[in-house]
């Protein structure tokens, strides 16, 4: 955010929250019964790519003007689905499975498409209102529901220590405060009222 998106450095409280999130995530990883350096090395690589992706997407939101949020939703989902066309075109069994789909499967796919579009819409809306770091914190905290479902449904899940680490991360995310834009900080000092982006 500081280097590429014109935000101030986080406050000491926010730095402490980010450090606490890191400590909580490391505690969760260490409590994993199947802990393996290779698996978490991949997670570290993914996280690096994810950070660059979040910064780029925030840059797109700030610089590419669209008439509505739906433009971003359609554009991003079209780009993401383009490789699927080649997957289906080259595999006759995939097309046959699609033709032979029963009504329950079609409904499940349809609901999945609607929920995916809704998630995309709200994600792009949140990106417009939050910094890249804040959006990432919010997105990772939302994973708590997924982990809770995992604990209820399957026997291979986080240990009690891992759950405490996740709750610690949730508390840390709650106290994180988004760093203001450098221009906003100057306006604040001039006594001007700030408005959220539209």
C-alpha positions in Angstrom: 0.0 0.0 0.0 2.8 2.4 0.9 5.0 1.8 -2.1 2.4 1.4 -4.9 -0.9 2.9 -3.8 0.0 6.1 -2.0 -1.0 5.2 1.5 0.8 6.2 4.7 2.6 3.5 6.7 0.4 1.7 9.1 0.1 3.1 12.6 2.0 1.3 15.5 -1.3 -0.3 16.5 -1.8 -1.7 12.9 1.8 -2.9 12.7 1.2 -4.8 16.0 -2.0 -6.3 14.6 -0.2 -7.4 11.4 2.5 -9.0 13.6 -0.1 -10.7 15.7 -1.8 -12.0 12.6 1.6 -13.5 11.5 2.2 -15.0 14.9 -1.3 -16.5 15.0 -0.9 -17.9 11.6 2.4 -19.5 12.5 0.9 -20.9 15.6 -1.9 -22.4 13.6 0.6 -23.9 11.1 2.7 -25.4 13.9 -0.3 -27.0 15.5 -1.3 -28.7 12.3 -1.0 -32.5 12.7 0.2 -32.8 9.1 2.7 -30.0 9.3 5.2 -30.2 6.5 7.7 -27.5 5.4 7.0 -28.2 1.7 3.3 -27.6 2.1 3.7 -24.4 3.9 6.5 -23.3 1.6 3.9 -23.5 -1.2 1.6 -21.4 1.1 4.4 -18.8 1.4 4.9 -18.7 -2.3 1.1 -18.3 -2.8 1.0 -15.5 -0.3 3.6 -13.6 -2.1 1.7 -13.9 -5.4 -1.5 -13.1 -3.6 -0.1 -9.8 -2.2 1.0 -8.7 -5.6 -2.4 -9.6 -7.0 -4.2 -7.6 -4.3 -2.0 -4.5 -5.0 -2.6 -4.8 -8.8 -6.4 -5.3 -8.4 -6.5 -2.2 -6.1 -4.6 -0.3 -8.7 -7.1 -1.4 -11.3 -10.0 -0.2 -9.1 -8.3 3.2 -8.6 -7.3 3.8 -12.2 -9.8 2.0 -14.5 -13.1 3.8 -14.5 -16.2 1.8 -15.1 -19.9 2.8 -15.2 -20.8 0.3 -12.5 -19.3 -2.4 -10.3 -20.9 -5.0 -12.6 -18.4 -4.1 -15.3 -15.5 -5.3 -13.2 -17.5 -8.5 -12.2 -18.2 -9.4 -15.8 -14.8 -8.5 -17.1 -12.9 -10.5 -14.4 -15.2 -13.5 -14.6 -14.9 -13.5 -18.4 -11.1 -13.5 -18.2 -11.1 -16.3 -15.6 -13.5 -18.5 -17.6 -11.8 -18.1 -21.0 -9.4 -21.1 -20.3 -12.4 -23.3 -19.6 -13.6 -22.9 -23.2 -10.4 -24.6 -24.4 -10.8 -27.3 -21.7 -14.3 -28.2 -22.9 -13.5 -27.8 -26.6 -10.7 -30.3 -26.4 -12.4 -33.0 -24.3 -15.5 -34.8 -25.6 -16.1 -36.5 -22.3 -16.6 -33.1 -20.6 -19.2 -32.1 -23.2 -21.0 -35.4 -22.9 -21.1 -35.0 -19.1 -22.6 -31.6 -19.6 -25.2 -32.9 -22.0 -26.1 -35.8 -19.6 -26.4 -33.6 -16.5 -29.5 -34.2 -14.4 -31.7 -31.5 -13.0 -30.2 -31.5 -9.5 -26.7 -31.1 -10.8 -27.9 -28.3 -13.1 -29.5 -26.5 -10.1 -26.3 -27.0 -8.1 -24.2 -25.5 -10.9 -26.7 -22.6 -11.4 -26.7 -21.8 -7.6 -22.9 -21.9 -7.7 -22.8 -19.5 -10.6 -25.1 -17.0 -8.8 -23.2 -17.2 -5.5 -19.9 -16.8 -7.4 -21.2 -13.7 -9.2 -22.5 -12.3 -5.9 -19.1 -12.9 -4.2 -17.3 -11.3 -7.0 -19.7 -8.2 -6.9 -19.2 -7.7 -3.2 -15.4 -8.3 -3.4 -15.0 -5.6 -6.0 -17.2 -3.3 -3.9 -15.0 -3.9 -0.9 -11.9 -3.4 -2.9 -13.2 0.1 -3.9 -13.7 1.0 -0.3 -10.7 -0.6 1.5 -7.0 -0.5 1.1 -5.4 -3.6 -0.4 -4.1 -4.6 3.1 -7.5 -4.1 4.8 -9.2 -6.1 2.0 -6.7 -8.9 2.6 -7.3 -8.9 6.3 -11.1 -8.9 5.9 -10.9 -11.7 3.3 -8.7 -13.9 5.5 -10.9 -13.4 8.5 -13.8 -14.7 6.4 -12.0 -18.0 6.2 -13.0 -18.5 9.9 -16.4 -19.7 8.7 -14.9 -22.3 6.4 -12.6 -23.6 9.2 -15.6 -23.7 11.6 -17.5 -25.9 9.1 -14.4 -28.1 8.7 -14.3 -28.6 12.5 -17.9 -29.7 12.6 -18.0 -31.9 9.6 -14.6 -33.8 9.5 -12.2 -35.3 11.9 -9.1 -34.0 10.2 -9.1 -30.4 11.3 -7.4 -27.9 13.5 -6.5 -28.8 17.1 -7.8 -26.8 20.1 -4.5 -24.9 20.0 -5.0 -24.2 16.3 -8.5 -22.9 17.0 -7.2 -20.6 19.7 -4.6 -19.3 17.2 -7.4 -18.6 14.7 -9.4 -16.7 17.3 -6.3 -14.7 18.2 -6.0 -13.8 14.5 -9.6 -12.8 14.4 -9.1 -10.5 17.4 -6.0 -9.0 15.8 -7.8 -8.4 12.6 -10.6 -6.6 14.5 -8.1 -4.1 15.9 -6.3 -3.4 12.6 -6.9 0.1 11.2 -6.5 1.0 7.6 -3.7 3.4 6.8 -5.0 6.7 5.3 -4.0 7.9 1.8 -1.2 10.4 2.0 -3.4 13.1 0.4 -6.2 12.3 2.9 -3.7 12.8 5.8 -2.8 16.2 4.4 -6.5 17.1 4.0 -7.2 15.9 7.5 -4.5 18.3 8.8 -6.2 21.1 6.8 -9.5 20.4 8.5 -11.2 19.2 5.3 -13.9 16.5 5.6 -13.0 13.2 3.9 -15.4 11.1 1.9 -15.4 7.4 1.0 -14.8 6.6 -2.7 -17.9 5.9 -4.7 
